[in-house]
């Protein structure tokens, strides 16, 4: 697992979603193209029936289509953030100097590891996956006196409300990485996509994450009665790539400066 791999995985979902939106918006021209490319009169009845059923007469309601795509994007982004935090812990574990790991992070590692271990005898959260042996081993090593240690990357699963992103920034800062909203939104990659001053760019990122959290919950609780409009979906698609490229850029730079 590394930053580039998880970003590529998110990018695949973004590209796929854009293609699906294009398909939905171009259905009428697509029908004309299909009719123009096929010898309709000379084709077999079963072939015509298949084309009509699968391509021409598909009438998926807009609110079902866009709601589904929005939820898929949210789930992919949530998975990306959790994997991103795991990558941070993996990179920090590469440090040769145990003393560089801040006490705040050691405390989180201990308390979150304890929460995961306690779920073995209780009711384990379905979305949390970890290897018990590795969890215990890494927890022991971190508190040992020598320099062989490794943070438990599974603790990233317990960071709450990652789509709001405030807790993500809080976790990053507890890793002794001095990164806030403006460090991400002042990165060249983000500035190239979103103009305006420092405060305006920060507000774009903060408000976008509030929208992601709000809309995701709205769909989850009301289903198709609350439709995502195409503009909301396109805003999210436009935002995810520059924001997360900038996020990776500033975090990698800071990790290399502090730990490696």
N, C-alpha and C positions, 0 to 999 in steps of 0.2 A: 504494500500500500504506500503510495506517495502522492504528493499534491497534484502532479500532472495527470496521473491516472484517474483520480477521482474527478478532476475538472473535465477530462475528456468524456467520462461517463455522463456527467451532467450535460455537457455540450451535445451529446448524441440525442438526449431527450429533447433538448431545445430545438435541434435541427428537425427531429421527427415531428414535433408539434407544429413547427412552421409549415412543414410539408402538408400536414393534415388540414391546417387552416386554409392553405392555398387550394387544396382539393375541394374543401367545402365551399369556398367562395367562387370557384371556377366550375361548378357542376354543370351549369348550362352550356358553357363553351365546350366542356368535356363531352357532353352528350352529342353536340354537333360534330365534334372530331371523330367520335366513335362511329356515328352514322356515315361519315364521309370516308372512313378507312375500311369499312366492311361492305362486302357485296351482300347487302341485306336481303335482296330478293333471291339470290342464289345460295344463301346459307341454309343449313339444316334448321328445322323448327326448334329442336332442342338447344341448338347453339344460340339462336335468337332469344329464346326464353331465358337462358342462363345470363346473357349479357344484359337483358332488360332487368332481370331480378337483382343481379349483383352490382350493376353500375348505373343504369339509367333510371330505374324507378325507386332508388333508395331515397327515402324521405325522412331522414333523422332530424327531429326537432332541434332548432338552434340551441335552446337552453340545455338540452341533454348533452349535445355535442361539446359546447364550450365549457359547461360545468365539468364534464369529464376530463377535458384537457387541462383545465385549471387545477383540478385535484391531483392529476398525475404530476404536473409541474411542481406543485407544493410538496408532494411526497418525495419526489426526486431531490428537491432542494433541501428538504429536511434530512434526508439520507446523506447528501453531500456535506452538510454542516457537521453532522456527527462524525463522519469519516474524516473531515478536515481537522476536527479537534483531536481525533486519534492520531492523525499524522503529526500534529504538533507534539503530542506526548512521545511518539516514537522518535522524533528528531531530538527532543530534549534528552531522551534516554541515551543518546549517542555521546553526550558530554563526558569528558574524562575527569571532570572535577565535580565530585559529589556535592561539595559545599555550594555550588552555584544554584542548586535547586532550592527555590525559596520555601520558607516554612509554610506559607499559605497553600502552596501546591502540595507539599507533603501531607498537610492536614486534610486537604480534599481527597488525596489519594487514599489515605487511611480511612476516612469516614465513608467515602463512596464505596471503597472496596468492602468495608464492613457491611454496608447496605446490601451489596450484591451477594455476599456470602450468607447473610441472614436469610436471603430469599431461597436458599437451597432447602431449608427446612420448612419454610413457609410457602407462600404462593408466589412463584416466580413470575415477573412481568413477561408477557408473551413476546414483546419486542426486544427484550434484552437477551443477547446471546453471548455466553462467555465460557471459557474452559476453567473449571474449578481449580484444577491443578496449577495452571499458570497464574491464576489470581492469587492463590496462597503463596506460591513460590516468589512472585514479584513483590508481594507485600512484605514478605520476610526479607528479601534482598535489599529493599529500599531502606529498611531499618537496621541492616547489618552494619558492622564497623568497617568492613573493607570497601573497596570501590566497585564491587560488582552489584549492580542494581538495575532495575528496569521499572518504569512506571506502568501501572495497569491501564492500558488504553481503553478497556471496557468501561471505565468510569465516565467516559464521554457520553455514554448512553443515558446517564442520569442527570445531565445538565437540562434544566427545565425550560420550556417555552423557547426553543431555539429559533423558531420562526420570527419571534419578536426581536431577536438578535441582541438585546441588552444583556441577557445572561451569557451570551457567547462572548461579548466584549469583556464582561466581568471575569469570565473564566480565563480568557487570554491574558488579562492583566494580572491575574493571580499566578500566571506562569512567568511573571517578571518581564513580560513583553509590554513595553509602553506604547500601546496602540489604542486609539479611540476612533470615533466615527470620522473625524476630519482627516486623520492619517490615511484612511482608506479613500475617502472622497476627494482628497487633494492629490492622490496619485495620478500620474499623467494619463493612464489608461481610462480612468473614470472621467477626468476633466475633458478628454477628447470627445467624449460622448455627451456629457452634460455641461453646458456652459453656466455662467453666472458666478457669483462670488462664493466664498468659502461657506458661509452660512446657508445660502440657497442650496448648494450641492449636498451639504449635510442633511438638510431638511428633506430633500428628495429621497435620500436613502432611508432616513428614519420613517418617513411617511409611507414609503413603499412597503417596508416590513410590517408596519401597522395594517396596511391594506391587505397584504398577503395573509396575515393572521386572521383578520376580520372576515375576509371573503371566504377563506378556507372553512372557518367555523360556521359561517352563514350557510354555505352549501351543505356542510355535514349535518346541520340541525334541521334545515328546511327542505333539503333535496331539490327537486326540479322546480319548486314553487318560487325559487329565488334564482333568477338567471344571471349568469355572468355575461356581460356585453363584450363584443369583440375588442373594444378599446382597452378594457381591463386586462384581457389576456395578452394583447400586443404590448401593453406597457410593461408587463411582467417579463415577457420574452426579451424586450429591449434592455431591461435593467440587469438581468441575471449575469450575463456574460461580462460586461465591464466591471460590475461591482465585485464579482468573485475573482476575476483576474487581478484586480487591484488588491483585494484581500490577501490572496496568495503572495503577491509581490511584496507587500509590506511585512507580512508575517515571516516569510523566508529570510528577508533581509535582517529583521530584528533577531530571529533565532540564531543566525550565523554570527551576529555581533555579540550576543549575550552568552551563548553556550558553546559555540564550536570554534 
